[in-house]
């Protein structure tokens, strides 16, 4: 009961301070003593563990728990969400070049890939998505979300799957994540408000970065300002400047406070989706250490992911020439990780990214002028003519 009252007080406080500015629920109802113990383990581990820098693949299942019809989001939004987190965690997001020059040397690339689970806990084929209608409105604000008997949906084994619930979290919370070391296994995972999942119509949170932010917490990252709004606490990351509290909206650069120039465009701040671009190398190191210490079972074998890390065959793009979208069919029936780069005739890279592709790869060049372009996928280079 005390926890529930504290949580309500927190929501009222957020509403008074930020108005309609929705926030991450990371700081609500946390156990400071337990979290500090976990933080000390991660901090010490970051300095002594030799981390394997091979690509880490984590199987994901999305549990869509809906009350109103518009909360039952389409598969296309889930796919766009997966594409967003894969790009952000690989440093392949198109806006990473907006990172200010003073922070460019700190940019980190985690090389963590997320794939939709292809096998459920009983060994049956799955799309990596479950859908459940609930009679409870705003179920994402309660622990009922974690339990089928209470109107939510039971987690798939958290040692083998990253569980992400898409459910109504009310007016003031965009999402909330469990933190490494938290004791209740059945409640391990992330909750995201369906309004802010994937590529959506929100002007502030329309790029799917609410989940990027919450995944940071799931993998051991704190907000840039640490636990308190002062210049004395930190996020335990050496290459993120000290910061008093969150930035909101899209601040102009630079901004000063505890530090002469603060890193508000980092994924672990509160700025709008179009104004956050990157993790730092220190944050990447901490996330990888967290995986090794607390989440290693998620990557042991990846038997729940029927996913290949490359195309393995030469592609044929069609139509070629094209005025906008070029397509290439993939022989594999299961998902593959597609990493691509597009260069113009002068050799400048104009587009790049990482996508999970099933059967067909679509490359949209509609924003670029007519001419000859080259696409590099693995060791193969393809010539495209845009009309």
Helices and strands as residue ranges (DSSP letters): H 2-18, E 23-24, H 32-48, E 56-66, G 69-71, H 75-90, G 96-98, G 101-106, E 107-108, E 112-116, E 129-133, G 139-141, G 143-146, G 148-150, E 162-166, E 173-177, G 185-187, E 190-192, G 194-196, H 209-218, G 273-275, E 279-280, H 281-294, G 296-298, E 307-308, E 317-318, E 325-329, E 335-344, E 349-357, E 360-364, E 371-377, E 380-386
